[in-house]
Amino acid sequence: MEARYREKIRGMRLVPITVSPKISTCSKCFKEMKVQKTYPRSLITKKYGNIRARIKILTCKHGCKNPDRSPVTRRPEIISLIVPKGGSIGYDVEVHVDIQRYLNHRQREEIQKKLQKNHDIEISTGKISDLSRSFLKHFKLLHESRSEHLRKALEQDGGYPLNVDATGEYGAGTLFVAIAGWRKWVLGAWRLTTECANQISPCLEEIKNRFGVPLAITRDYGRALIPSVQEFVDSVEEDVRILGCHQHFCGIVGKELMKHSYDELACLLRKYGFKTPLGSIVREWGKRPGVQGSEARDDIEKWSAQMTAHEIPGGPKGIAILRSNVQWALDISAETKNLRFPFVLPHLTFYDRCKILRRACDAYLKSLPDDVYVNRSLKRLAKILDPIIIDKKFCDVTKILRTTKCLFDELRAAMRINPKMSGAKSPPPKSQKKQVAELNDIKQTLEDFKASLPGRRSKRVFGQDMTDAIDTILKYLKRHGESLWGHVVQLPKEVGGGIRLIERTNNDAEGFFNVYKQGERRRSGRKVLSHDLESTPPESTLVSNMKDPSYIQILCGSIEKLPEAFAKLDKKKESRSNRNTLDKQKAKIETASLSRSDKIFVRNSFLGGKFLGVAASCARRVAPIQI
């Protein structure tokens, strides 16, 4: 049945549909108008399908003129609400394509097939890219045009805390985003050539002009963010709190405490290269018959259940046991849960597991089996791990690392910073009263921890490493202590009074970037997003606001009304251009870093050839210029 109806629809494309203006009288003399011309136009829409239209344009019979001396004409108003001027693909197709592209993260080929299958619309992948760019321009203009209504919604909440953060990929494609903390709306996004204060400050000013002065700004401890946020707060008359992310604070302190010794441990592990030979013997043993499979796993399980399981049996069973031991040593992600330094120490975990495996080899070597291959394999494994116990540098470095790690763990426990591990469930939400009590308790615990540090420093039993670690923590607490507190906000009486809490961490922005990059990898099919972050317009981050029904309600009422809102924007833009009014563009702040457009230009062959020609010319040598 569907196939028959689709065939009928395809047949109807050959029949042109005449589209005339609804009003056929002149706006000057109010008399009937005559047909000036009729021209064909192909339209592709999601609502009406593929149609061939005959557009009828009317003009005044009596020669009435507009103020610019052009003849008075009328065009069908419905056409401008369906497709943009000069285009053939409707606004509803544009919205559909980009919801799939930026919300569902579909690739162009997937969108193309879905349009053809569900709506009988055939467009190229290049056109899908054009529609994506057009959608982002429309959406940004609509977001900016409704900024006053969005501002009123934020004011009804009693204001808004602002989360700011920047991201990139291998030093390229710096993307700066400002998020309303309570509503989780992306208020603005900008592409920066580099993360510097001169480029961040105008972004904060733009947010203030559009949405008002925020109640507080939550930021991390980047070198550019700290001065730019401080400069912005000093420039406004309102009292704006600067809140430092607790998790980032623990992160920078932990890196300062452990980075030197942790890097030394990493260099030692790389020097002996344990992972490569261990991985090789795992692959080599896995090729032997009877080592892999469910039967081998059952044998290992029975062996591990024995009370005196310190003897390695001979044959494939013994090799399977050795192989599982090595695999356990290599599987450090089971303990680190994909967290990053300094909250976990993967190199120290790997060292500890290798040390345990080497001590287990000593126990196995005391009672060798009769199997020659198993004996040789066991000695080979022990020889690979020998540097763990022979090189005394391992012991010295790990001793320092464990000492500073204990102090860092005390700081984390005082601030109650436990980064979410992969696969872990989020804790149930707490009441506002409990959250306030928890904040006060954390503050008091941190003060007690801080007060205990000078007394520990005076004791000489800890050594110079512990003294330096204590000095580092006291230095950071003194420098950033004021920005760690002030998360309880008193709401004005106009919005009901009471209090509201601001998150202690900048995880809203961090989580947004994680989801955004994950979607970009799904959409582009690339793991490294340097090119995508540089080429994708920053307005693509605004599309995530469409997940919130309240944002869509303020923006246009519903997603179904989004094409109509885009059409009205284009109509206003056209009327402004007819009045010869040009939008003023802000001057772009330049830095030493190369933007994408600059890179493309300076890499042109003619420019390099010109410079080479100038350098190779027979110019007279001059003395060095003295400045």
C-alpha positions as CSV (number, residue, x, y, z in Angstrom):
1,M,0.0,0.0,0.0
2,E,2.8,2.4,0.9
3,A,4.5,1.6,-2.4
4,R,1.3,2.4,-4.4
5,Y,0.9,5.7,-2.6
6,R,4.5,6.6,-3.2
7,E,4.1,5.8,-6.9
8,K,1.0,8.1,-7.0
9,I,2.9,10.9,-5.3
10,R,5.8,10.6,-7.8
11,G,3.2,10.8,-10.6
12,M,1.8,14.0,-9.2
13,R,5.2,15.7,-9.4
14,L,4.6,16.0,-13.2
15,V,1.4,18.0,-12.5
16,P,2.4,21.6,-11.8
17,I,0.6,23.4,-9.0
18,T,-0.2,27.1,-9.5
19,V,0.5,29.3,-6.5
20,S,-1.0,32.8,-6.5
21,P,-1.0,35.6,-3.9
22,K,-4.0,35.5,-1.5
23,I,-4.7,39.3,-2.0
24,S,-5.1,40.4,-5.7
25,T,-5.7,44.1,-5.1
26,C,-3.1,46.9,-5.3
27,S,-1.9,48.3,-2.0
28,K,-1.9,51.9,-3.5
29,C,-5.1,52.2,-5.5
30,F,-6.9,49.1,-4.1
31,K,-7.9,47.9,-7.6
32,E,-7.5,44.5,-9.2
33,M,-4.0,43.6,-10.3
34,K,-3.0,41.8,-13.5
35,V,-0.6,38.9,-14.0
36,Q,2.9,40.2,-14.5
37,K,4.6,36.8,-15.1
38,T,4.4,33.1,-14.2
39,Y,7.6,31.0,-13.7
40,P,8.2,27.4,-12.7
41,R,9.9,26.4,-9.5
42,S,10.7,23.0,-8.0
43,L,10.2,22.7,-4.2
44,I,11.3,20.0,-1.9
45,T,9.6,19.9,1.5
46,K,8.9,17.4,4.2
47,K,5.3,18.5,4.6
48,Y,4.2,18.7,1.0
49,G,6.8,16.4,-0.6
50,N,8.4,17.1,-4.0
51,I,6.2,19.5,-6.0
52,R,6.5,21.5,-9.2
53,A,5.0,24.9,-8.7
54,R,4.0,27.7,-11.1
55,I,4.6,31.0,-9.2
56,K,2.2,33.8,-10.3
57,I,3.3,37.4,-9.7
58,L,0.8,40.2,-9.9
59,T,1.4,43.9,-10.8
60,C,-0.9,47.0,-10.7
61,K,-2.8,47.6,-14.0
62,H,-2.6,51.4,-13.4
63,G,1.2,51.5,-13.0
64,C,1.3,52.4,-9.3
65,K,4.9,52.8,-8.0
66,N,6.7,52.2,-4.7
67,P,8.8,55.0,-3.1
68,D,11.9,53.7,-4.9
69,R,10.0,54.0,-8.2
70,S,9.7,50.3,-8.7
71,P,6.3,48.9,-9.8
72,V,3.9,47.6,-7.1
73,T,3.8,43.8,-7.2
74,R,2.5,41.0,-5.1
75,R,4.1,37.5,-4.7
76,P,2.7,34.4,-3.0
77,E,3.4,34.8,0.7
78,I,3.3,31.1,1.4
79,I,6.4,30.4,-0.7
80,S,8.6,32.5,1.6
81,L,7.3,30.6,4.6
82,I,8.2,27.2,3.0
83,V,11.6,27.7,1.3
84,P,14.2,30.5,1.6
85,K,14.6,33.1,-1.1
86,G,16.3,31.6,-4.1
87,G,16.3,28.1,-2.6
88,S,14.4,24.9,-3.4
89,I,14.6,22.9,-0.2
90,G,12.2,23.8,2.5
91,Y,12.9,25.0,6.0
92,D,11.3,21.8,7.5
93,V,13.8,19.7,5.6
94,E,16.6,21.9,7.0
95,V,15.4,21.4,10.6
96,H,14.9,17.7,10.1
97,V,18.4,17.2,8.7
98,D,20.1,19.1,11.5
99,I,18.2,17.5,14.3
100,Q,19.5,14.2,13.0
101,R,23.0,15.6,12.5
102,Y,23.6,17.6,15.7
103,L,21.1,16.0,18.2
104,N,21.2,12.4,17.1
105,H,24.7,12.7,15.6
106,R,23.9,10.9,12.4
107,Q,26.3,10.8,9.5
108,R,25.4,12.4,6.2
109,E,24.8,9.1,4.4
110,E,22.5,7.9,7.2
111,I,20.4,11.1,6.9
112,Q,20.4,10.8,3.1
113,K,19.0,7.2,3.3
114,K,16.4,8.1,5.9
115,L,15.1,11.0,3.9
116,Q,14.8,8.9,0.8
117,K,13.1,6.0,2.6
118,N,10.7,7.9,4.9
119,H,9.9,11.0,2.9
120,D,10.9,10.2,-0.7
121,I,13.3,13.1,-0.7
122,E,16.6,12.7,-2.7
123,I,19.4,15.2,-1.9
124,S,23.2,14.9,-2.0
125,T,25.5,14.6,0.9
126,G,27.0,18.0,-0.1
127,K,23.6,19.6,0.1
128,I,23.1,18.1,3.6
129,S,26.3,19.9,4.6
130,D,25.0,23.1,3.1
131,L,21.7,22.7,5.0
132,S,23.7,22.1,8.3
133,R,25.6,25.4,7.9
134,S,22.4,27.2,7.0
135,F,20.6,25.7,10.1
136,L,23.3,26.8,12.5
137,K,23.2,30.4,11.2
138,H,19.4,30.4,11.5
139,F,19.6,28.9,15.0
140,K,22.2,31.4,16.2
141,L,20.2,34.3,14.9
142,L,17.0,33.0,16.6
143,H,18.9,32.4,19.9
144,E,20.2,36.0,19.8
145,S,16.8,37.5,18.8
146,R,15.1,35.7,21.8
147,S,17.9,36.6,24.2
148,E,15.6,39.1,26.0
149,H,13.0,36.5,26.7
150,L,15.6,34.0,27.8
151,R,17.0,36.7,30.1
152,K,13.6,37.1,31.7
153,A,13.3,33.3,32.3
154,L,16.7,33.4,34.0
155,E,15.6,36.4,36.1
156,Q,12.6,34.5,37.2
157,D,14.9,31.9,38.7
158,G,16.6,34.6,40.7
159,G,19.5,35.0,38.4
160,Y,21.9,32.4,37.1
161,P,25.4,31.1,37.9
162,L,27.7,30.9,34.9
163,N,29.9,28.0,34.1
164,V,32.7,28.8,31.7
165,D,35.3,26.4,30.2
166,A,37.2,25.9,27.0
167,T,38.3,22.7,25.3
168,G,40.4,21.7,22.3
169,E,42.0,18.7,20.7
170,Y,45.8,18.4,20.6
171,G,46.2,22.2,20.9
172,A,43.8,23.0,18.0
173,G,40.2,24.1,17.7
174,T,39.8,25.9,21.0
175,L,36.1,26.1,21.8
176,F,34.9,28.4,24.7
177,V,31.4,27.8,26.1
178,A,29.3,29.6,28.7
179,I,26.6,27.6,30.4
180,A,23.8,28.8,32.7
181,G,24.4,26.6,35.7
182,W,20.9,26.0,36.9
183,R,19.1,25.6,33.6
184,K,22.0,23.9,31.8
185,W,21.5,26.2,28.8
186,V,24.4,27.0,26.5
187,L,24.2,30.8,26.4
188,G,27.1,31.3,24.0
189,A,30.0,29.6,22.3
190,W,33.0,31.0,20.5
191,R,35.9,29.7,18.5
192,L,39.2,31.1,19.9
193,T,42.6,30.9,18.2
194,T,44.1,30.3,21.6
195,E,42.9,30.3,25.2
196,C,44.0,33.8,26.3
197,A,42.4,36.6,28.4
198,N,42.2,39.0,25.5
199,Q,39.8,36.7,23.7
200,I,37.8,35.4,26.7
201,S,36.9,38.9,28.1
202,P,34.8,40.0,25.1
203,C,32.9,36.7,25.4
204,L,32.0,37.4,29.0
205,E,30.9,40.9,28.1
206,E,28.6,39.6,25.4
207,I,27.0,37.2,27.9
208,K,26.5,40.1,30.3
209,N,24.9,42.3,27.7
210,R,22.5,39.6,26.5
211,F,21.5,37.8,29.7
212,G,22.5,40.2,32.5
213,V,25.2,40.0,35.1
214,P,25.5,36.4,36.6
215,L,25.3,35.7,40.3
216,A,28.5,33.8,40.2
217,I,31.1,32.4,37.8
218,T,32.4,28.9,38.2
219,R,35.7,28.3,36.5
220,D,38.7,26.1,36.6
221,Y,42.3,27.2,37.2
222,G,43.4,27.9,33.7
223,R,46.0,30.6,33.3
224,A,43.8,32.6,31.0
225,L,40.5,32.1,32.8
226,I,41.6,33.3,36.2
227,P,42.7,36.9,35.1
228,S,39.8,37.3,32.5
229,V,37.1,36.3,35.0
230,Q,38.7,38.6,37.7
231,E,38.9,41.5,35.2
232,F,35.2,41.0,34.3
233,V,34.1,40.9,38.0
234,D,36.0,44.1,38.7
235,S,34.4,45.8,35.8
236,V,30.8,45.3,36.9
237,E,29.1,47.1,39.8
238,E,27.2,44.0,41.1
239,D,28.8,41.6,43.5
240,V,29.7,38.6,41.5
241,R,31.2,35.6,43.2
242,I,34.2,33.8,41.7
243,L,34.0,30.1,42.5
244,G,36.8,27.7,41.8
245,C,36.0,24.1,40.9
246,H,36.8,21.9,43.8
247,Q,37.7,19.0,41.6
248,H,40.1,21.1,39.4
249,F,41.6,22.5,42.7
250,C,42.4,18.9,43.8
251,G,43.7,18.2,40.4
252,I,46.2,21.0,40.2
253,V,47.4,20.3,43.8
254,G,47.8,16.6,43.0
255,K,49.8,17.3,39.9
256,E,52.1,19.7,41.7
257,L,52.6,17.1,44.5
258,M,53.2,14.0,42.5
259,K,54.1,14.9,38.9
260,H,57.9,14.8,39.4
261,S,58.1,11.4,41.1
262,Y,55.3,10.0,38.9
263,D,57.2,11.0,35.7
264,E,60.3,9.4,37.1
265,L,58.4,6.2,37.6
266,A,57.1,6.4,34.1
267,C,60.6,6.8,32.7
268,L,61.8,3.8,34.7
269,L,59.0,1.6,33.3
270,R,59.7,2.8,29.8
271,K,63.4,2.1,30.2
272,Y,62.8,-1.6,30.9
273,G,59.7,-1.8,28.7
274,F,57.7,-4.4,30.6
275,K,54.4,-4.1,28.7
276,T,55.8,-5.1,25.3
277,P,57.4,-8.5,26.3
278,L,54.5,-9.3,28.7
279,G,52.1,-8.7,25.9
280,S,54.2,-10.8,23.5
281,I,54.3,-13.9,25.8
282,V,50.5,-13.5,26.4
283,R,50.0,-13.8,22.6
284,E,52.5,-16.5,22.2
285,W,51.0,-18.7,25.0
286,G,47.5,-18.0,23.7
287,K,48.4,-19.8,20.4
288,R,49.2,-23.0,22.1
289,P,46.4,-25.7,22.1
290,G,44.3,-26.1,25.2
291,V,45.4,-22.7,26.7
292,Q,42.2,-20.8,25.8
293,G,38.6,-21.7,26.0
294,S,36.0,-22.5,28.7
295,E,37.8,-25.7,29.7
296,A,41.0,-23.9,30.4
297,R,39.1,-21.3,32.5
298,D,37.4,-24.0,34.5
299,D,40.9,-25.6,35.2
300,I,42.2,-22.2,36.4
301,E,39.1,-21.7,38.6
302,K,39.6,-25.2,40.2
303,W,43.3,-24.5,40.7
304,S,42.7,-21.1,42.4
305,A,40.1,-22.7,44.8
306,Q,42.8,-25.1,46.2
307,M,44.2,-24.2,49.6
308,T,47.8,-24.9,48.6
309,A,47.6,-23.4,45.1
310,H,51.3,-22.4,45.0
311,E,52.4,-25.0,42.5
312,I,52.0,-24.6,38.8
313,P,50.9,-27.8,37.1
314,G,52.4,-29.0,33.9
315,G,51.0,-29.0,30.4
316,P,48.5,-26.6,28.9
317,K,46.9,-26.0,32.3
318,G,50.1,-24.6,33.7
319,I,50.6,-22.3,30.7
320,A,47.0,-21.1,31.0
321,I,47.5,-20.3,34.7
322,L,50.7,-18.3,33.9
323,R,48.9,-16.5,31.0
324,S,46.1,-15.5,33.3
325,N,48.6,-14.2,35.9
326,V,50.2,-11.9,33.3
327,Q,46.9,-10.7,32.0
328,W,45.9,-9.7,35.5
329,A,49.1,-7.6,35.8
330,L,48.4,-5.9,32.5
331,D,44.7,-5.2,33.3
332,I,45.3,-2.0,35.2
333,S,42.1,-0.3,33.9
334,A,40.1,-2.6,36.2
335,E,41.6,-0.7,39.2
336,T,41.9,2.8,37.7
337,K,38.3,2.7,36.2
338,N,39.5,5.0,33.3
339,L,40.2,7.9,35.7
340,R,43.1,10.2,35.0
341,F,46.2,11.4,36.9
342,P,46.4,12.5,39.7
343,F,43.2,10.9,41.0
344,V,44.6,7.5,40.0
345,L,48.2,6.5,39.4
346,P,48.2,3.9,36.6
347,H,52.0,3.6,36.5
348,L,52.1,2.9,40.2
349,T,49.3,0.4,39.9
350,F,51.1,-1.4,37.1
351,Y,54.4,-1.4,39.1
352,D,52.6,-2.9,42.1
353,R,51.0,-5.6,40.0
354,C,54.3,-6.5,38.4
355,K,55.9,-6.7,41.8
356,I,53.2,-9.0,43.0
357,L,53.6,-11.1,39.9
358,R,57.4,-11.3,40.4
359,R,56.9,-12.4,44.0
360,A,54.4,-15.0,42.9
361,C,57.0,-16.3,40.4
362,D,59.4,-16.9,43.3
363,A,56.7,-19.0,45.0
364,Y,56.1,-21.0,41.9
365,L,59.8,-21.6,41.3
366,K,60.2,-23.3,44.7
367,S,58.3,-26.3,43.4
368,L,58.8,-26.6,39.7
369,P,56.6,-29.1,37.6
370,D,58.1,-31.8,35.4
371,D,57.0,-30.0,32.2
372,V,60.1,-28.5,30.6
373,Y,58.2,-25.9,28.6
374,V,56.3,-24.7,31.7
375,N,59.6,-24.4,33.7
376,R,61.2,-22.5,30.9
377,S,58.2,-20.2,30.5
378,L,58.1,-19.5,34.3
379,K,61.8,-18.6,34.3
380,R,61.4,-16.4,31.2
381,L,58.6,-14.5,33.0
382,A,60.6,-14.0,36.1
383,K,63.6,-12.7,34.0
384,I,61.4,-10.1,32.3
385,L,60.2,-8.8,35.8
386,D,63.7,-9.0,37.4
387,P,64.4,-5.2,37.1
388,I,61.4,-4.6,39.4
389,I,63.3,-6.0,42.3
390,I,66.9,-5.4,41.2
391,D,66.8,-1.7,40.3
392,K,66.7,0.2,43.7
393,K,65.4,3.4,41.9
394,F,62.0,1.8,41.8
395,C,61.9,1.6,45.6
396,D,63.1,5.1,46.1
397,V,60.7,6.7,43.6
398,T,57.6,4.7,44.7
399,K,58.3,5.5,48.4
400,I,58.2,9.3,47.7
401,L,55.1,8.8,45.5
402,R,53.2,6.9,48.1
403,T,54.1,9.5,50.8
404,T,52.8,12.4,48.7
405,K,49.8,10.3,47.6
406,C,48.7,9.8,51.2
407,L,48.8,13.6,51.8
408,F,46.8,14.1,48.6
409,D,44.3,11.5,49.6
410,E,43.8,13.4,52.9
411,L,43.1,16.6,50.9
412,R,40.6,14.7,48.7
413,A,38.9,13.2,51.7
414,A,38.6,16.6,53.4
415,M,37.1,18.1,50.3
416,R,35.1,15.0,49.5
417,I,36.2,14.9,45.9
418,N,35.5,11.5,44.3
419,P,35.5,11.7,40.5
420,K,32.9,9.4,39.0
421,M,34.3,6.1,37.8
422,S,33.2,4.6,34.5
423,G,30.2,2.4,35.2
424,A,29.5,3.7,38.6
425,K,26.0,4.8,39.5
426,S,25.2,8.3,40.5
427,P,24.3,8.8,44.2
428,P,20.7,9.7,44.9
429,P,20.0,13.4,45.1
430,K,20.2,15.0,48.6
431,S,17.8,17.6,50.1
432,Q,18.8,21.2,50.1
433,K,19.2,21.2,53.9
434,K,21.6,18.2,53.7
435,Q,23.6,19.9,51.0
436,V,24.0,23.1,53.0
437,A,25.1,21.0,56.0
438,E,27.5,19.0,53.9
439,L,29.1,22.3,52.5
440,N,29.6,23.6,56.0
441,D,31.1,20.3,57.1
442,I,33.5,20.2,54.2
443,K,34.6,23.7,54.9
444,Q,35.2,22.9,58.6
445,T,37.1,19.7,57.7
446,L,39.3,21.5,55.2
447,E,40.1,24.2,57.8
448,D,41.0,21.5,60.4
449,F,43.2,19.8,57.8
450,K,44.9,23.1,56.9
451,A,45.5,23.9,60.6
452,S,47.2,20.5,61.1
453,L,49.7,21.0,58.3
454,P,52.1,23.5,60.1
455,G,52.4,21.2,63.1
456,R,53.3,18.2,60.8
457,R,55.8,20.3,59.0
458,S,57.7,21.1,62.1
459,K,58.3,17.4,62.8
460,R,61.5,16.2,61.1
461,V,60.5,12.6,61.0
462,F,58.7,13.0,57.7
463,G,61.7,14.1,55.6
464,Q,62.1,16.9,53.0
465,D,59.6,15.4,50.5
466,M,56.7,15.6,53.0
467,T,57.8,19.2,53.9
468,D,57.7,20.3,50.3
469,A,54.3,18.7,49.8
470,I,52.9,20.4,52.8
471,D,54.3,23.8,51.6
472,T,52.6,23.2,48.2
473,I,49.2,22.5,49.7
474,L,49.5,25.6,52.0
475,K,50.5,27.7,49.0
476,Y,47.5,26.7,46.9
477,L,45.1,27.0,49.9
478,K,46.3,30.6,50.5
479,R,46.2,31.5,46.8
480,H,42.8,30.0,45.9
481,G,41.1,29.6,49.3
482,E,38.6,32.4,48.9
483,S,37.2,31.0,45.6
484,L,36.4,27.6,47.2
485,W,33.4,28.9,49.1
486,G,30.2,30.9,48.5
487,H,27.9,28.3,47.0
488,V,24.7,29.2,48.9
489,V,22.8,32.0,47.1
490,Q,20.0,34.0,48.8
491,L,17.2,34.5,46.3
492,P,15.4,37.9,46.2
493,K,11.8,38.2,47.5
494,E,10.5,38.9,44.0
495,V,11.1,35.3,43.0
496,G,9.9,33.7,46.3
497,G,13.0,34.2,48.5
498,G,14.8,31.2,50.1
499,I,18.2,29.9,49.1
500,R,19.6,28.0,46.2
501,L,22.9,26.1,45.8
502,I,25.6,26.3,43.1
503,E,27.5,23.2,42.2
504,R,30.9,22.8,43.8
505,T,32.5,21.6,40.6
506,N,32.6,22.6,37.0
507,N,31.3,19.2,35.9
508,D,28.4,20.7,34.0
509,A,30.8,22.2,31.4
510,E,33.2,19.2,31.5
511,G,30.3,16.8,31.1
512,F,28.9,18.9,28.2
513,F,32.3,18.7,26.4
514,N,32.5,15.0,26.9
515,V,29.0,14.4,25.4
516,Y,29.7,16.9,22.6
517,K,33.0,15.3,21.6
518,Q,31.4,11.8,21.8
519,G,28.7,13.0,19.4
520,E,31.2,14.5,17.1
521,R,33.2,11.3,16.9
522,R,30.0,9.4,16.1
523,R,29.1,12.0,13.4
524,S,32.5,12.3,11.8
525,G,33.9,8.8,12.4
526,R,37.2,10.3,13.5
527,K,38.8,9.7,16.9
528,V,41.0,12.9,16.8
529,L,38.7,15.9,16.5
530,S,41.3,18.6,15.7
531,H,39.9,19.2,12.3
532,D,36.3,19.0,13.4
533,L,36.7,21.5,16.2
534,E,38.3,23.9,13.9
535,S,35.8,23.5,11.0
536,T,32.5,23.0,12.8
537,P,30.8,26.3,13.7
538,P,30.7,26.9,17.5
539,E,26.9,27.5,17.1
540,S,26.5,23.7,17.0
541,T,26.8,23.7,20.8
542,L,23.6,25.7,21.0
543,V,21.6,22.9,19.4
544,S,21.9,20.9,22.7
545,N,19.5,23.4,24.3
546,M,16.7,21.8,22.1
547,K,16.6,18.9,24.6
548,D,15.0,21.3,27.1
549,P,11.3,21.9,26.4
550,S,11.3,25.2,28.3
551,Y,14.0,26.5,26.0
552,I,12.1,25.5,22.9
553,Q,8.9,27.0,24.3
554,I,10.7,30.4,24.7
555,L,12.5,30.1,21.4
556,C,9.6,29.4,19.1
557,G,6.8,27.4,21.0
558,S,7.7,23.9,19.7
559,I,10.1,22.2,17.3
560,E,7.3,22.0,14.7
561,K,7.2,25.8,14.6
562,L,11.0,26.1,14.1
563,P,10.8,26.2,10.3
564,E,8.3,29.1,10.5
565,A,10.6,31.0,12.9
566,F,13.5,30.6,10.5
567,A,11.3,31.9,7.7
568,K,10.3,35.0,9.7
569,L,14.0,35.6,10.5
570,D,14.9,35.6,6.8
571,K,12.0,37.9,6.0
572,K,13.2,40.4,8.6
573,K,16.7,40.1,7.3
574,E,15.5,40.8,3.8
575,S,13.5,43.8,4.9
576,R,16.6,45.2,6.7
577,S,18.7,44.7,3.5
578,N,16.1,46.6,1.5
579,R,16.4,49.5,3.8
580,N,20.2,49.4,3.3
581,T,21.0,48.8,6.9
582,L,24.1,46.8,7.6
583,D,24.9,44.9,10.8
584,K,28.1,46.2,12.5
585,Q,30.6,43.5,12.9
586,K,32.9,43.4,15.9
587,A,36.6,43.6,15.4
588,K,38.2,40.2,15.8
589,I,41.0,40.0,18.3
590,E,44.1,38.7,16.8
591,T,46.8,36.7,18.6
592,A,50.1,35.0,17.6
593,S,48.3,31.8,17.0
594,L,47.2,30.9,13.5
595,S,43.4,30.8,12.9
596,R,42.1,28.3,10.3
597,S,41.6,31.0,7.7
598,D,45.2,32.3,8.3
599,K,46.6,28.8,8.0
600,I,44.9,28.2,4.6
601,F,46.2,31.5,3.3
602,V,49.8,31.4,4.4
603,R,50.1,27.8,3.1
604,N,49.4,29.0,-0.5
605,S,52.2,28.1,-2.8
606,F,52.4,31.6,-4.4
607,L,53.2,33.2,-1.0
608,G,56.0,30.8,-0.2
609,G,57.4,31.1,-3.7
610,K,57.4,34.9,-3.4
611,F,59.3,34.8,-0.1
612,L,61.8,32.4,-1.5
613,G,62.3,34.6,-4.5
614,V,62.9,37.7,-2.3
615,A,65.3,35.8,-0.1
616,A,67.3,34.5,-3.1
617,S,67.5,37.9,-4.7
618,C,70.9,39.7,-5.0
619,A,70.0,42.2,-2.3
620,R,72.9,44.1,-0.6
621,R,73.8,42.8,2.8
622,V,73.2,45.2,5.7
623,A,74.4,45.3,9.2
624,P,72.2,43.9,12.0
625,I,69.6,46.4,13.2
626,Q,70.2,47.7,16.7
627,I,67.0,48.3,18.8
